[in-house]
Amino acid sequence: MLTDLHTLPSATPGTQRQLRRLRFGPATSSRMAYLQAALHADEVPALLVAHHLAEGLAALEQAGGLREAVHLVPMANPLGLAQEHLGLHQGRFEQGSGGNFNRQFLHLTPLVLAQVREQVKPGDAAHNQRVVREALAQVMSERCAQATSEVEALKRQLQAWAVPADLVLDLHCDNQGVMHLYTTPQAQARVQPLADWLQAEAVLLAEVSGGDPFDESLSRTWPELRAELGDEFPLGPGCDALTVELRGETDVSHELARQDAQALLRFLAHEGYVDAVVLDALFGPAERPASRCQPSRLDAVETFRAPHPGVVVYRCHPGDDVQAGQVVADIVCPFTGRSTPLVAQHGGRFYARPARRHASRGMALAKLAGTVTCRSGALLSL
């Protein structure tokens, strides 16, 4: 294992923050998987899963069980990890600007398209793949040098570390929820084994969900370039990226984290990064579990919002299959006595909700992964 420490530019005198990257696998490799944990710094389950994943990767490397490179950033956001206010940790939004740490990553396609057009060759997918990867690396090197703030430097360095990868897993969790994944329709078949190993209760698909989150900043470039270049200039395999939501913020235990880390290793074995025989020898054999869900489009997620302020009383809970017409929760106003049921219009798998039990008007209270398109525009929460 090799360790890289990257020092971020200091925002104020006397302070310094670093990113730490762990590089596992052979010194020369044709492929690389990149994983990072807790870009939203208060999503603690990802940190513990990354800890156990690093231990597993180190054991595999020692036993000669890594076929390809695997890079891991076990704590992706030292800025957010340090943000506390009145006894509460705020790791989702940067306190200075209010910006979401997982939004506004660079949209790379327009930044590399002109250079790629000049260098691609008709019918040579392997050459064209190299051209794209070199262009991406060059652009990210330039943009890292141009970062004007600590948070911008953080985002650009993480993106720069990930652009060489052909597989990217961004480890998060929800406020309260069950295991679920976000990825693209093009990557769904590739991602399904991971969903099975993790026993995901929902897999949510979107080409572009809005806001330029980390995973889409890496995955969208390749299909967009293919569309721009046309069939005359084919591209070799690009990058599939996904976000893994490791249940809820308080779902923290060694048992769950070891289980999730081994699921990630099983998927890496399925993908050819890890030797499955060595993995079985170290951790014991395991059969891939049956799927627990069918994928849903992100625009088919039914989101419930509070029609007025009040106490939230849930009648359904994450993991439940909710039917159309079923009451998901009641909103009870302690001032007026008004009580309003929230009724499912379409139904689906209940996969996430906030921990708060007093809602302000318009607050999102529940999400169901369904089959009926019911949303458009920006599809991610704030």
N, C-alpha and C positions, 0 to 999 in steps of 0.2 A: 504494500500500500504506500502510495505517495500522498503527502499532504501539502496543499497550497494555501497560504495565508495571503489574502488580499486586503490591504488597508484602504478604507474609504477616506475621501477627503474630509477633514474635520469641519464641522459646522461652526464650532465655537472653540476658543482657545482652551487648551488643557484637556481636550477630549479626543478619543480615537476609537473607532470601531472597525472590526475586521470580519470578513467572510472567510469561512474555512471550507475547502473542497477536498474530499477524499477520492483518490483515483485508484481503482482496483483493476486487476486484470493484466494481460500481457502488455509489454512495452510498445509493441506495434500491433495494431488491430485495424481491421477494415470497417468495423462497426462500433458504435458507442451508444450506451443507454445512459440517460441523465435523469437523476431523481433529486428533488429538493423538498425540504420540509418547512412548513409554517411560514410561508410568505405572509400570510396573516398571522402575526406573531403570537396572538392569544389562542390559536388553535392547537392546543398543547398535545393532543393525541399524536399528531404528526411527529412531534419531537421525540417521543418515546419509541414510536415505530422506527424512526430513522436510527435511533441508538441500537435497537436490536437488529436492524437490517445491516448496520455497519459491522456488528459482531459476526453475523452470518457470512457476510462477504469476506471478512478477514479470514474466517475459518475455511471457506471455500478456496480462497487464494492460497492459503498455506497448504491445502491438500491438492493443489493443482486442478481445481474444479472450475476455473473461470476461462472460458473460451474467447471472450471478447471483453472490451473495456466497459466498465461500469463506473460512472462518476456520481458521487453523492455529496450534496450540500446539506449537512444534518441540521442546520439552523440558518434559514435563508434571510432572516430579517433582524439583525441586531438593533436597528433603530426602533422598530415596533416593540421589541422585547423590553426596551427600557422605558416605555411610555406608561406611567401610572398617574392617575389623577383622583384625588380624594379616595384613595384605597381601592380604586378599580383599575384594572389593566385594560388599556385600549391598544390593541395590536392590529386592527383592521384598517384604520385611517391614520394618516400622518398628521400629527397634531398641528404642525405649522400651517399647512395648506388645506387640510381637510380632505386631501385626496386619498382614494382607496389604494393601498399598496399593490393590489392586483388589478389595476387598470392603467390604461395609457402607456402600455409598452409599445415599442416602435413597430409600426406597420412597415415591414421590410420590402415588400414587393416593389413599390415605386422607387425605393432607394437603390435597388440593384438591377432593375429591368434594363436600363440603357446599356450598362456594362455587359450584362448577360447576352443581350441581342448581338453585340459586336463579336462575341467569342464563341458562341455555340456553332456546332457543325451539323449539317443534315444527317439524320440517321444514326448518329453516334451518341447513344444514351449515356454511356459511361463517361465519355468526355464532357458532355453537357452537365452531368451531375457534378463533376469536379469543378466546372466553371461556376456553377451556382454556389457551391460550398465555399469556394475561394472568394467570391464576391460578397457573400454574407459575412465571412470572417473579416474581410477588409473594411466593410461598412461598420461593423460592430467595433472594430479597433478604433476607427476614426470617431465614432459617436461616444465611445467610452472616454476618449481624451477630451471631448467637448462638453462633458457633463458639467453643469453649473451649480449643482447642489448635491448634498449628501444623498438625498433620496433618489435623485436622478442617476447618480453614480451607482447606487445599489441596484436599481432596476437594469441599467445597461450592462453591468458586470454579470448579473445572473443571466441575462439574455445572451451575452457573448459566450458564456460558458456552455450554453445549451444549443447554440446554432449548429455545432458539428454533429449533434446526435441524430440518429434515425428513430429514436424512441425517447419520449420525454414523459415523466410522471411527476406531477405537481401534487404534493401531499397536503391536504387541508382537512378540516372537519366543519360540520355545521354547528349551529347553536344547540339545538336538540334535533336528533334525527337518526335515521338508519344509514347503513353503508350505501353510498350511491356514487356514480361516476358521471363525468361530463366528457364527451368527445365528439368527433365529427361523424357524419354518416359514412364517409369513406373509410374510416378506421374502425367501424363498429365490429366487423367480423374479426379483425385482429385483436380487438380489446375484449371480446366476449370471454375468452379463457380466463382473463384476469377477473372479470366480473364474477365468474363462477368460483374461482379460488377464493375470492374475498367474500363470497356469498352476498353480493350486492342486491339490494331490494329495488333499485331503479338505475337505469342507464339512460342518460339524457343526451340527445343528439342535436347539434346545430352546426351548420357550416360557419356562420359568423353570428355570434350572439350579441355583439355590441360592446363598446368600452375598451377593446383591445386588451383582454386579459393575457396573462403570461402564456398559457398553453396555445391559444389561438395565434399569438404573435409568431409562433414557431411552425404551427401546422398549416396555416392558410397560405403561406408563401408558395409552396410547391404546386398545389392545384391552380393557383392564380397564375403562376409562371407558365404552366402547361397550357392554360387557356390563351395566354398572350402569344406564346411561341407557335402553337399549332402542332399538328401531327408531323410536320416535316422535321421538327427539332425535338425528338423525344427526350425525356429526362429519366434517369435511373431513379431508384427508390429515394424518396425524400424523408420527411419527418412526420411521424404520427405522434401527437401529443394529447394528453388527457389529464383531467383533474380528478383525484381520488378524494372523496369526502368520507373521512374515517369516523362515521357516526356523529356523536355530539361532543361538546367541549369537555364534559365531565366523564366521558367514557375512557378513563385512563386507568389501566392496570397492566402489569407485566404479562398476564395471561393473554389479554386481547392484543397487546403490542407484539408479542412473540407470534401469535397466530397470524396477524396481518403481515408481519415481516416475512414469515415463511410463505405466505400466499404470494407476496411479491417475488420471492426467490423462485417459486414454482413457475410463475409466469415468465421470469427471465430464463428459466430452463426451457420452457416451451418455445421461447423466441430464439434460443441458441446461444445466449450469452453465458449461461451456466451449464455445466455438464450434469445432466440429470442423474447419471449413475453415482457420481460423487455426492450430489445433493442427497440422494436416498441413503447413501452410506453414512453421511453425517447426521441426518435428521430423521431417518426412517422413511420408508416408502409411503406414498399417499395417493389416493385416487382423486381425480378431479370431481368435485361435487356437481350435482345437477344444477342447472340454471334456476334462479329464484324469481326471475322477471323477464319480460320482453322489453326491448328498448322502446323508449318513447321520444318523440321529438320535443325539443325544449319549448316550442311554441304551442304544444298541447298540454303544458303544465297549467292546471287550474289553481290560481292563487286567490286566497280569501283575504279580504281587507275589512277592518273594523268600520262599520257604517256610522258609528258614534263612539265616544269614549266609554270605557267601562272595564269591569273585571272580566277576564277571559276564562270561561269554564269549558274545558275540552270534553267532548263526548267520544271522540275518536283520537287515536294516538299513532305516532310514527310506526310504520309497518302494517297498519290496517289497510285492507282493501275496502274503499269507500264506494258505495253505490250512489247513482244519481238519485236525488231526493232525500238523501240521508243527512241528518244534522251533524255537522262536524264540531261545532262549538256554539256556546251562547255568550253574548256580550251583555253584561248586567251593569247598568249605570247606578252607582251608589247615591247619586244626587237626585235623579228624577225617578228612579225605580224602573226605568224602561229596560226591558229584556228583549234582545233580538237574536233569533237563531241564525246561524250561518249554514245555508243549505247547499249541498253539492249540486251543481248543474249537470256535470258530465260524469264525475266519479273518476277513480283511479287509485293508485298506491300512494298512501300518505307517507311522505318521506322526510319532511323537515318542518320545524316550527321554531319560534323564538322561545327563550326561557322566561321572558317577562309574562306576568299574568295580569297586568293592567295595560290596556291598549289606549293609545291616542287615536283620534279619528284618522282613518286611512292607513293605519299600520298593517303590514302584512302579517298574517297569523297562521297560515297553513299552506302547504304546497302538495298537490296531488299530481303524480305522473300519469297522464291519461292518454287517450287516443284521438281526441277531437281537437283540432286546431282552434285555439281560443285567444291567442295573443299575437302581437306583431311588434315591430320596433325593437328597442333595447330589451333583451330577454333576461338579463342578469339582475340580481338585487343590487342595491347600492354598495 
